[in-house]
Amino acid sequence: MDYYKQEFVDFLLESNALKFGDFTLKSGRKSPFFMNMGELNDGEQLKKLGMAYAEAINDNFGRDIDVVFGPAYKGIPLAAATAIQFHELFNKPVRFTSNRKEVKDHGDTGILLGSKLKDGDRVVIIEDVTTSGKSIEEVMPIIMTQADVEIVGEVVSLDRMEYGSDKTKTALEEVSEKYGIKTTAIVSMRDVCEVLKSRKESLTSTIQSIRKYYEQYGPEGRKNIV
């Protein structure tokens, strides 16, 4: 496992952004784990979060990007933090932008908050967690109508690795197939479980609960995810 992935899993666990227990998701699924990015809300945490996204972008897409796009609302601070850390880590200035939920008709008008998009821009979309692909479905038309840009790909913080509407594919794979872009995550639940297994404290029951979850919600043919 890459060092930044190991660090990011530790960060999620220590900040309590990734929780284990009994959670009911919006989909109605009963999940033994839950990701709550709202727990990451101070300057130090946002810096670490931006660094992890920047590392993942560089690792998967390189440095030839112009804009980081974060869907409103959670994606707004993610995009800003990532743009700052991308410059800090790789000495490459990138712009950041997000969509507004409502079009602004005065002052800084339009549907975008942050940098305007320009023809030829190479854009990476970042999100917290993708379970259905709904948010990218909402922002794709917005991005593509602003300028003639290239969507390089999408990065999420955690790949839950469960199927979406198609039981043979993960939600990230569905997004990739639908829009013809590469999708990736800073870490996956497989990475998380690797870290859990290496810890001294007994987490056997947690890992067993996660395995049972994937027996029910893992993509067909890939039930033994962790």
N, C-alpha and C positions, 0 to 999 in steps of 0.2 A: 504494500500500500504506500502511495506517495506520502511524504512527510506532512504536506499541507492537509491532506485528507485526515490523517491521524489526528493532527492538531484540531481540525474542525469538529471531528466527532467528540473529542474531549471537551471542546468549547461548548458544544450543544448540551452535553450532559451536565457540565459544571454550572452552566447558566440556567439550567432547568427549562431550556427551550424545547428539548426533546424529553417527553415524559412517558412513563410506562404505567399501565394500570388498566382501567376499563373505560373506554371512551366510545361515544356514539357519534359517528361522522355525519356530515350533511347528507351523504348518500344513504344513511340508515345502517350502514355496516357497523358492527361492534368490533372495535379495534383495540389491541393491547398496547398500542403506542400512538402518540399524538405530537405533532410538531406545532408549536406556538411561537411564531417569530415576534409576537408582541412582547415577549419576555426580554428581547434584546432592545433596550431603549436608552442606553447611555452612550456617551462618546467613545469610551474604550471598546464597548461591545460592537458599536457600528464600525469602528476602525477594523476590528478583527473580521467582521462580516464582509466588509468591502475588500479586504485582503484576500479572503477565501474565494470570493467571486472573481476577483482579478486574476488569481492564480488559475482558476478553472477555465476562464476565457483564454488566457495565454496557452494553457495546456491543450485545449481542444481546438482553438481557432487562430492562435497566433496573435500577433500585434497589429496586423493590418486591418484595424477596425476604426471607425470614426465616431460612432454613437452607441451609448448604452441606453436602452429603452426599458423603463420600469412601469408596468401597468398600474394605474391608480387603484387603490390608494397605497397599499403596502409597498408597491414597487418604487414609489417616489424617493424615500430615503435610501433604498437599496441602490438605485441608479446613481444617486449623488455620491454615496460612500464608495461605490465601485469605481467611478470615474476618478475620484481623488486617489485611491490606492493604486489604480492602474498606472497613473502618472508617477506616483511615489516608487513603485516597484520596478517599472520598466521604462521610466523616463519618456513615456509616450502620452501626450495630451489627447484625451478623448472627451467628447461632449456628452451630456446626458439630457434626457428628456422623458416626459411622461404624458399620458393623456389626461385630460380633465373629464370629469363625469358630466359636466355641463359646458357648453361652448360659451366663452366669455366674449361679450360684445362691446367692451370698452377697455381703454388702456392697452394692456398686453392681450390683444384679442386672439381668438382662435380656440382650437380644441387641444393644443399642446401647451404644456407647462415646462419651461426650460428652453433648450436649444431648438430652433426651427430645423426641419429636415431639408437637405439639399440633394439635388440630383447627383447620383454617384455615391452617396453615403453607404458605407457598409455598417449595418446595424446588428447588434446583438441584443436580444430580449432577455431580461432576467426576471425571475419570479421567485416566490418563496417555495411553494410546493404545488405541483400540478396533480390533480386527481381526476379532472374531467376535461381539461383543455378549454374550459369555457372562457377564461379571461383572454387567452391568446386569440380565440375566435372573435372576441369583441374588438381587440386592438389591431388585428391584422388589416382590416379594411381602412382603419384610421391611418395607419402608417403608410399604406400603399397609395392613398389618395393625396398625401401631403407632398410627395416628390417621387422621382424615379430612383428608388433606393434598392439595395440588395439586402435581404434578410439573411445574415450569415448563419444564425442559429439561435437556439434558446438554451439558457442555463437556469436550472432550479437549484435550491439549496439541498433538498433531499429527494431522492427517487424512492417513492414508497414501494415500487416494484410490484404493484397489484394491477389487475386488468381494469380497463375503463369500460367503454360500451361494447368493445369487442373482447370476448373472453380469451382470445388467442394472443393478445398484445397488451403491453403495459400502456398506461395513459400517455407516457412520453413517446412511446413508439407510435401510437396513434397520431399524435401531433406531428411527428416527423413525417409519417406517411401522407397525411392529409395536406400538409403545406410544402412538402419537398425540402425540408430543412433538417439540419442535424440538431438533435436535442441531446442534452447531457445534464448531469447533476454534479454538484461539488462532491457529494457522497451518496451512496445508496444504503438501503437497509442491510445489505450484505456486508458493507464496510462497517456499519454500526455494530453488527453482531460479531464481527471479527474482534473489534475492540472490547466488547462485552466479555467475550470468551477469554481474553487475555488478562482481564482484571482479577485481582485476588478474591474480591468478595463474591459470594455465591449468587450467581444470576441465572442459574439453571432453569428455574421456573419461568423467568422472563423470556428466555430464548425458546423454551418449549411452547409458550403461548404464541410467540411470533411464528414459529413453524406451523402451528395449528391454523393460524390465520391464513398463511399462504396455501395451506392445503385446500382452503375454501376459496380464497380470492387471488391466488397466484395464477398467472396465465397458463392455459392448458399446456401440458407437457413440461412445465417448469415449476412444479410444486415444491421441489427440494431447493428452494432459493437460499436458505440459510442453514 
